[in-house]
Amino acid sequence: MKKYSPVCNILGVDVSVTSMKETIEYITNNLPSIKGRYICVSNVHTVVTAHDDKKYLNVQNNAVMVLPDGKPLSVLQKRRGFKNAMKVSGPDLMPEIFELSNDPNKKQYTHYFYGSTPDTLVKLRNNLEKKYPNLQIKGMYSPPFRELTEKEDEDIINMINEADADFLWVGLGAPKQEFFMANHQNVINSLMLGVGAAFDFHAGTVKRAPKWMQKVGAEWLYRLLQDPKRLWKRYVTTNSKFMWYVFSKK
């Protein structure tokens, strides 16, 4: 199965030119052939990281889709002539897929969640079961916050594959989740989607930015204000690098 097209190359990363509707159509129409593959949800941080790390760049470009989660990416796509380019964020994609899976009159896709903490996963399950009573959750697993042993990795692969879910939602944070998906491509049988903090948003453990901030591309600022000690260096460094790289390569 060929990767999604068209794409707009941003600092080396082939970012999909898409919309939420087109993304859903691509996934649902091609799910049998893209199971075992993965979708990256990209933003300024991941694009800059990929630009500076060729291994990570290869991981991004081997995905079947690289969704423009960050508003600056879709804005840059528009400026490069892709007038219909839209932002497609991981936290917004999840409920779209869940709605389809919850409808008994449509294909009820099944789901597995890998990442985050046990407490967050409990809250996530509770919230999803309340909102989507017909949603089929095949399993949830919080891996240890360290490198897995070969035996642990093998056991986890078997556990996920035995659950036989259509979608494996991966919430390990970037770049860890993308490397996990790339390393398990065609080993794990589900379509893998790396959605980072989306687990926390839907679990209610982290509050998402208001809609108006999302629309103007200031969601990163809202997150920075929530967790400045952890995020300030990332945003200051990568945002500055992004601007420099984009304008210096014109």
N, C-alpha and C positions, 0 to 999 in steps of 0.2 A: 504493500500500500504506500503510495507516494504521500509525502507530507502535504499539508494544506498550502494552497496558493490562492491569491498572490501574497508575496511577502515584501516588506520594506527593510532593507539592510540598514541597521542603526549600529554604528561602531562595531561592525562585524557580525552582529546578531541578526538573523533573519526573522524579524518580528512579523507575525501574521497580520495582514490587513483584513479586518473582519468587523463584525458586529455581534451582539448577543444572539440575534436570530440566526445569523449565518454560522456561528459557532455551534449552536445547538443542532442545527440541521446537519452540519458536517459530522458531529459526534454520533448522532442517532442513526444517520444513514450509513455510516461506515464502521459502527461499533464492532461487528464481528471480525473485521479485518485489521482493526487497530488495537484490539485487546493484546496485552503483552507489551504495548508501546506506552509512551508517556507524553503528557502535555505540560509545558512549563508556563507559569504565570509570571510574567516579567515586568520589571519596573526599572527606574533609573539605577538603583543599587545593583541589580543583577546584570544589567547591560554593562555598566562600568566594570564590575567584577569580571565579567566575561572578556571584556576588552583587554584587561590586565592579566588574565589567566587563560592561556590557550586551551588547557584541558577543560576548563569550565565552558569556554566558548564552544568547543566540540560537543559538550553535553547539551547545551542549549540548541545548537543547530541540528542535532540528531533527533530532536523531539518532532512529533507529527504536527504540533502547533506550538507557537510561542505567543501567548496571549498578551496584548498590551494592557497590563493591569495599571501601570502608572499613566496618569493623564498626559505628562510631557511626551510620552511615546506616541500616542494617537495624534496629538497636536503636531508633532514633527512629521508624522506620516501625511497629514493633511497638507502641510507646507511643502511636501515633496511631491504633491500632485495626486495623492490618494484622497479625494474629496469625501468619500464615504467611510473613511476610517473612523472607528469608534473605540472607546475604552471598554475592555471586557475584564472585569476584576474577578478574582477567585471567590471572594465573599458573595458576589452577586450571581456568579455562575452556579454555585452550589444549590441555592433554593430553586433556581430554574429547573435543574435536573431533579431535585426532590419533588417538585410539583408534578412533573411527568411521571415519576415513580410512584406517586401517591394516588394517581388516578386509576381506579380499577378497570376503567374502560380503555386504557392504553397499556402499552408495554410497561410492566412494573419492574424497573431495573432494581438490582440489588447492590448493596453498598457495604464496604468495609472501611474502617477508619484506623489509620496508623500514625502515631505521633502524639505529641503533647504529654500531659501528665494524667495519671489515673483520675484525679479529681475533676479535671477539665472534661475528660471523656464521659464521666458519669453525668455531669451537667449537660453536656452536649446531647447525650442520648435522651435524657429527660425532656429537653426542649424540643428535640426533633420528633419524639413520639407524641408529644402534645400537639405540635403543629401539623404533623403529617402522620396520622394514625395508621395509614396503610403502608408506610415506608418500611421496606424490608432491610433491616440492618443485620448483616451476617456476622459481624464481629467488630470489636474494637481492641486495640492493643497499644499500650504505652511502652516503647522500648527503653532500655536503660540509657542514661545520658553519658555514654562512653562508646568506644568502638566495640562492636559485637565480635564475639569469637566466631570461628568458622562453624562450630556446632550450633551456636545460638542463631546464626544467620540461616542455616539450613532448616532448623526447627521452625523459624518464623515464616520462611518461604512455604514450607509444608502446611503450616497452620492457615495461612492466607489462601493458598490454592485449594485446600480442602473445603474452605468456606464457599468457594466458587462464586464470588461476587463479580458483578459486571464492572463496578467502579471501585478502585482503591484510592481513597482520599489520603494524601500524605501531608502531614503537618509537622514537619521537622524544622522549618525555617531554611532560608537560603544561605549558603549554597548546598547545605547538607542534604536537603530533600531532593535536589536535582541529581546529585551524585548517587544517592540511593536509587532513584528511579532508573538512571542510566545503567548502573551496575546490575540491576535486576530486570533489564529489558529482555523480553522473551523467556524469562525464567519465572517471573510472576505472571499469571495468566489474565489478570484484570487490566483494564485501562487505568493507568496511574496518572493522577493529577496532583501536582504540588501546589498546595494552597496556603501554606504558611500560617499566618495569624488568623485565618478564617475560622479555625477551630475555636479560638478564644472568642471571636465575635459572636458566633452562633451558640456558644456555650453560655454567653453572658458574663464571662470573666474579664473581658476587656470591652470597653465601650467604643463603638465605631464613630468616626467623624460625622457630623451632621451632613445632610444631603447637599447643602449649598457649598460646603467645603470640598466635598467629593467632586462636584461639578466644576469648580474653578481650579481643581488640581492641588488643593491645599491639605489633602488628607494626611500627607506626610508630616505636616506641621502639627496637626492635631495629635498624631501619635508621638511626635517628639515631645510635646508638652506633657503628655501622659507619662512618659518614661525617659526623661532627659539624660539621666546618668548612663543608660545603656545605649541610647540611640543618637546622642548628639554628634559623636565622632563620625558615625556612619553617614548621617545625613549631610553634615557640613563637608566632609571629605568627598563623598560620592557625588553630591549635587554640584560642587565646585568643579570636580573633574569632568562631569557630564557636559557642563556648559563650555569648559575649555576645549574638550575633545571635539564637540559638535562644531563649534565656531572655528577652531583651528584647522579642521579638515574640510572646510568649505571649498 
